Amino acid sequence: MMDVLPTPVLPAHPRSGSLADATTVGRVALGARAEAVGAKAPSNPMGWHVVWARHLDEVRAAQRLRYQVFALEMGARLQTPLPGHDCDLFDDYCEHLLVREPMHGDVVGTYRVLTPAQAKRVGCYYSDTEFDLTRLHAWRERMVELGRSCVHPQHRHGGVIMALWKALADFMVRNGLDMMIGCASIPMQYDGAHGVAAGGHAAASIWRQVRQLHLAPIEWRVQPRVPLPLQALDDTLPVEPPALLKGYLRLGAKVLGPPAWDPDFNTADLPLMMRLTDMPVRYRRHLVGV
């Protein structure tokens, strides 16, 4: 018997009325019926099983994948209460989007999503712990935070991340939301596609590149609480941004300011904001259908 998640975001039936009338945005409010394994997200042509977690064991599967990618593969020093799982206090307040591979049902991709209502309940966004988000205060009622994105190393061919993005876009549209925030992480030992020196120099070089074309207007900019020491780094290296960051930028994301250093994950984190209305037409047509 599966344990139902101990959070207030699991309605038995789709909510009616507007978001202003609801204390939370439910997983079942995606326009899909609730099933034994969770609320399905939109179908996809590759056969991936895309679901919103509705039970604790589904969230645990996502947390195990996160631990595999972040701790075992990337070397993050996770302060987790559950061995072999990436857990933190935000997980109980988040929606967890999963992609299962069709053969065995293993979770091979995940995002977690913090809605505006749930951010109020927990007291802040995760991004608040890394950045001063004061300038985004006026948009907090509309901001959905995306985080903990990862894909199993054997499935990083684009199909999984596109299935996740399509489900996220559907979530935003169905719940009347437009603005997404989050971070794009650059490992401090990242060397890009050209084998250049790592140690933060690549992150500084990527920041120099993206701020030229993708920096948000000043009224949206945020400041890192623990800045990457850019003045001490070489930002002239010919390094390519990570694939996920490039994907976000193609979708119309804006960089909100210079990177923060995350000592636990040992990454340089770039703050990002994306609005569905800013998405190029061809991507909006593919992901949203309009």
N, C-alpha and C positions, 0 to 999 in steps of 0.2 A: 504494500500500500504506500503510495507516494505521499510525502508530507506536503501540504499546501503552504506556500510561502507566507511567512508571518508578517505581511505588510498590508497596508490598506489599499492596495492598488489592484485587487483581484475581484472585480465585480462578477457576479454570477451571470449577469446579462448585460448587453450593451447599455451604456448610459444614455439617457435622453436629455434634451435641452442643451444649452450652451456650456462652454467651459466655465463660464462665470458661475454657473449653478452647481458645478461639480467640485468636490474637494480634491479630486485627483483625476488624471487622465488614465483610463483603464486600458489594459492590453486588449480586451475584447471590443473596445471602441474602434478597432481598426476596420470594422466592416466585415470581419470574418467570424464564423461561428466558433465558440469555444469547444475544443475537443479534448479527449483524454490526455493527449500529449501536449496541449497548449493551443493558443490561438494562432492560426496560420496567417502568415503574411502573404503578399501577392505571389502568384505562381511565377515560375521562371522557366525559360526554355531548356536549361541545362539539367533539370531534374533535381536540383538541390531542394532539400526540405527546409524551408525558412519558417521559423516559428518564434513567437514571443514566449519566453519562459513563464510557466504558471505554477511550477512546483519547485521545491527546494532542490531536488536532485538535478533538475535541469540547470539551475544556477550553479550548482556545484560542478557540473560538467564544464560550464563556461569558465569557472574559476580555475579548474585544472588545466584547461588549455592556456589560459593566461599565465599560469605559473610555468608551464612548459616553455612558452615563448619568452616571457619576460625574465624569469629567473634562470632557467636552465640554458636557454639559447643566448640571451642577451646579457646575462650576468647581473641582473638587478638584485639588490639586497632588500628583499621584501620583508616588511614587518607584519607578518600574517599570523593570526591566531590558530589557523588550521594548516598543519603541514601538508605540503604538496598542492596548496591552493593559494591563489592570489585573492585575498579578502581584505576589505576595509569597511569603515562605518557607512560609506555611501552606498554599498551594495544593497542594503536592505531598503533603500529608498528609490532605487533605480529600476527601470524596465530593462530586461536583458534580452537582446535579440540574438538568435542562434541560427547558424546554418549547419545542417546535418548532411553528410554525404549519403547518397541514395543506397549504397550497397549494404553498409552495416549500421548506419544511423549515428556514426560518431560525429561529435561536434567539431567542426573544422574551421569555424569562423564565428566571431562574436563582436558585438558592441554593447555598451551599456548606455542608457539614456536617462538623464535626469530632467524631469519636466519642471516647469515653473512652480507648480503647486507643491511638488515634492522638495524642490530646493528651499521653499519656505519652511517646510516641516523640518528639514535637517539643519537649516539655518544659514546655508551658503551653497554655492556651487563648488565643485572640486577646484575649478580654476581660481577661485578666490584664495586658495591656499598658496598659489604660485604667483598671482598677479593682483595688483590693485585695480579692481573693476569699476571704480567710482564712475567713470564716464559712461558706463553702460547701464547705470541705474535706471534710467528712463525706459529701458527695453526689457527689464527683468520679468515683466508679466508675459513676455512673448518668447523669451530665450529658452531653448532646449539645449542642454549640454550633452555632447557626445564624448565618450571616452573609452579607455581600455580596449581599443580596437586591435584585434590580432587575427591572423589566419595561420592555420597549421602549415609548416614548411613544405609539405608535400602537395599543397593545394594553392600555391601562390601563382596562379596563371591568369588571374583577372576575373574568372567567373564567380568566385566566392564573394569578392569585394563588391562586384556589381550587383549581386543578389542582395547583399546587405544594404547597399545604397538605395536600391529600388524600394525595399521594405521601409527604410527610413523616410524616404520621400513620401511614400503612401501614408505613413504615420503622421507626418507633418500636415499634409493636405487634409486628411480626414479629421484631424483635431484642430484645424483652423490656426495652425502655427506657421511661422515663416522664418524665424531667425535661429540659427544653430551656432553654438560656440564650442570651442575645444582647443586642444593642443596637437601640434604635429611634432613628434619627438625625433631628434637626431642624436643617435648614440655618440658619445664622446670619442669613441674609437672608429666612428664611421669614416670610410675612405672613399666613398662614392664609386664611380665606375672607372676611375683612372688610377687607383692605387696611390693617391696622394697622402701626405702625412696626416695622421689623425690627431687625437688629443685636444679637440675643440677647434682646431684651425678650420676643419671642414665646415663645422657649424657656423663659424664666423663668416666664412666665404659664402655659404648659402644665404645667410641673413643679408649680406651685401647684395646678392643677386635679386632676392625676392622683394626687397624694399624698394628697388628701382621701379618695378612694374606692378606690384601687388599690395603696396602699403595703404592701409585704410585712411580715410580723412581724419584730421586731428581730433575731431569730436568723438571718435570711437577708439582712440588709442589708449592702451593700458601700459602700466609699468611693472616690470618684474620685481618680486620681493627679494629674490636672490639672483641678481643679474649675472649672466655669463660675462666674464671679464674681457670684453671685446677689444679694449685698448691694448691688451697684452697678447693678442692673437693675430696671426697672419690671415687676412681676409681676401687675399688675392689668388687663392688656389683655384684651378680649373675643375671644380668638383660638381657633380650632378646632384640635385636634390633627391632624397629618397622617393621611391615610386608613389607612396601614399600621399606625400606632400604635393607632388606634381599633379596627382589626380584631383586633390582638393582645389588646387589653383585653376585647373582646367574647368572645374565646375563653377568657378566664379568666386571662390573664397578670397577674403582679404586678410592680410597679416596685420594684427592689431598693435604690434610693437616689437621691440627687441626680445631675444630669447632669455628665458630663465634657466638656471641650472637646477636640475633635480638630482640631489646627491644620492637618493635611494636607487633610482633607476640609472644614474650616471648618464643623463641625457641633457641636451639643450632643447628646451621646449618652446616652440614658437606659438604664440596665441593667434588663433584664427577665428574668423566670423564668416558665416555664409548665409545668404538669404535666398530663398527659392526664386524671388523676383529678379535676382541678379544672375541666375543661372542661364548660360547660353541656350538659345532656343532648341538646338539639336539635342542637348542633354536633358533639358526639361521635357521635351517630347518623349524621349526614351524612358526617363525615370518616373515622370509624373503622368505622361500621356496627354499633356496639353501644350 
